[in-house]
Amino acid sequence: MIRQTVEAFLDSMSTGRDLPVIRAGSCIGDAVREMVKDHHRRILYVVDADGKPKGTITLNHLKDAIFHYYLDGRVEDAVIVSRRITELLAPGIVDDLMDAQLITSEEDEELGAVIARMIENDLSDVPVLGKDGRIVANLDILDILELWLQMGEGVF
């Protein structure tokens, strides 16, 4: 099993992606803009004013919230759709949509233990917290799969 720390693994990566974070109190439009900014994203971490994590919003959360009325066949009713769009653009809606059950990792944790936790919880992304409790990185299963390609099956 991998003995290197999460921090060492992240330091070895050449990608310099922005952290997938959005402030609590934001509207759905802000969340969508952050999500589509980097097509690699499937998740946003909702953080408080201090940058500490409160929960997650996934691509599926956004899809369901935005297109809910289209799926119900109510698109003919322009008033309902207009109201829903107004609701979605209101500040604070990300707090209502987010999943507050957040599984995290620490920089000094062994990567193998974090991968096991990701598999156990069916996660593709895990925020990495620094000593101050703020998100310092996003551990993405695609990055781990890239490690597997580079180092082979023996790494696991």
N, C-alpha and C positions, 0 to 999 in steps of 0.2 A: 504494500500500500504506500501511497505517497507520503513521505515524511516532511516535505517542505511546508513552510507556513504559507498561509494565504497571502501575506504581504510579500514574501519572496516570489511567489508565483505571479502576482500582479506586477511586481517590479520587472519581471522578465519579459512581460508582454510589451509589444511595440505600439499597441493601439492607444490613442489619446482621446478617447471619447469623453464627451461631457457627461457628468453624472445625470442620471434620469430622475430628477427631482422636481417637485412642484410644491409651492407653499400652500399650506392649509388656508382655506378661505378663498381659493381661486375658483374661477368658473370653468365650465366644461370646455369652452372655446380655448382657454389657456392650456388646458390639459391636452386637447387635440393638437394644438400647435407644437407643444413639447414632444408629443408622441410621433408626429410625422416629420419632425426636424431631422431625425436620424432613423431611417427605415429599419435599422437594426433593433429598435425598441419595441418591446411588447409590454413594458411595465414602467410605471412612474412611482417613485416613493414620495408620499405626502409627508412634508416636514414642517415642524413648527418654526417660529421666528428665530429660534436658536440653531436651526438646522438639524434638529433631532427628529428621528422618524416617528410618525404617528400611524402609518398604514400604507397600503398600496392601491393603485388603480391600474388595472390591466387593460389591454386592448379590448378584451371581451366586455369589461365593464362599460367602456365607452361605446362600443358597438351596440350593446343592449340598450343603454340609456338613450342614445341618439335615434336609433331606428325602431324603437319599441312600437310606436304608433303605425309605422309602415307595415310591420309584421301583423298587426291586428286588423289590417284592412280598413283603417279609419282615415286613410289619407284624403278621402273625398271631403272630409270636414275640415276646411281651412282654419276655422276658429280653434279647434282642438290642437291642430298642428302648430298654429301661431302661439298659442298659450304654452305648449310644451317647449318650443324653441326659446321663448322668453324665460321660462323656468330654468332651462339648461344654461342659459347665459348669465344667470344671476350669481353674484358672488357667494362663495361658501358651498356650492353644490358638490365640489370634489370631496368635502368632508362627509357628505351624505352617501356618496357612492363608494368610498374607499373601504377596503377590507382592513380592519384594525388588528387582525391577528397576523403579526409580522414575525417571520423567522429570520434571524440575523446571524452574522458571523463576526468574529473578531479578527483583527489583523494578525495576531500571534497564534491563532488556531492552526492546527494541522489541516492542510488542504483535504486530505483523505477523509477526515471526520466531517468536514463541511459537505463534501460530495455525498457521503452516506446520508447526511441529513436532507440534502436536496432530493435524493432518490426516495427516501422514506416519505417525504412530504409532497412528492410529485411537483417539484419546483424547477423552473428553468433559470431563475435569477434569485440572487440573495444579496442584500446590501451588506457591505463590509463596514463595520463601525470602528472608528478610532478610539483612543483611550478616553476622549471627551464625550463619547456617545453620539457623535455626528457621523453621518455617512461619508466615507472617504473614497469608496469605490463600489462598483457593481460587479459581483462575480456571476458571470454568464456561462451557461452550460456550453454555448458555442465556443467560448474560449477554452474550456476544459477539453472539449472534443478536439480542438486544434492541438492541445498538448498531447493528447492521445495519438493523433496522427504523426506528430513530430517524434515522440519517444517510443511509440509502440505499445502493444498490450501489456508488456512487462511492467510498465509504470504503475499499473493498477493491480 
